[in-house]
């Protein structure tokens, strides 16, 4: 996966040079424009570009995404903060990489590997608290995936990875083939942030909300917090980060105006 949003490729060649030199806010006005049937986000009337130099074009059903991307740039203050551009980075990922056939195949193959070590397939019944959270968040999710996609999902109660069938992997690979570049970008973001292909797929298929997905991904950590309490500047940071990443994935797919 390429680096998170690179500010020096944020806009045109002029903006590229400005950002690279200053790493500071160099624009006064953020706007939303139209180019054909697409939306653009502009900095001082110049359309933002992706790290690969493509104009960041958003189709008409991505009006909410365009508004959120504009807000990200408008909220940048003195110094640019790439981590505060999650919508910009995920939209750029869909445009730069996932429209290319070969690159897309590599991403699909990489994501499928997460299924072999999927977070929600490792159960630990030795901890009463963790067992309770796993049954609450993971068992219904696995059953949903089994029924919805007519697949077999094996789980493990040890540190050894469960063996997943070739037939199941082929079905999941086929599902990814049907996803748009936007949906695949959302699946990638959700899978990487939760270490779970199943959670990622549930977010893309809108079976889980952002909060439900975050809770499922954090079952082990939450069980530890119940016993030992929260570690400042660690658990609280992780809490916000996973929701920011999952939120950007869900919002990219939203068709709300």
Number of C-alpha atoms within 10 A of each C-alpha: 8 8 7 16 22 18 21 21 21 27 25 19 12 11 22 19 15 19 20 14 10 12 15 16 17 16 16 9 13 21 19 16 16 15 11 10 10 16 22 26 28 22 22 14 15 19 25 27 25 25 24 14 16 17 20 24 24 21 15 16 16 21 20 18 25 28 17 20 25 23 16 18 24 16 15 15 11 10 11 18 18 16 11 15 24 22 25 27 22 22 24 27 26 22 22 19 18 22 15 12 9 10 13 19 15 11 17 19 13 13 22 19 13 16 23 18 19 20 23 24 22 19 20 17 14 9 12 11 17 20 17 15 18 24 14 14 19 24 14 12 19 20 13 15 18 14 10 9 12 11 17 17 18 14 19 14 13 11 9 10 16 18 13 15 13 10 11 16 18 13 14 19 16 12 12 22 14 10 14 13 21 22 22 26 27 30 29 25 23 31 28 17 19 24 19 28 25 27 29 28 23 22 25 24 13 13 15 18 15 22 13 16 25 25 21 23 24 20 23 19 15 19 19 15 13 11 9 9 11 14 10 8 8 9 15 11 11 13 14 11 15 23 20 20 22 27 22 25 29 23 17 25 20 15 12 10 11
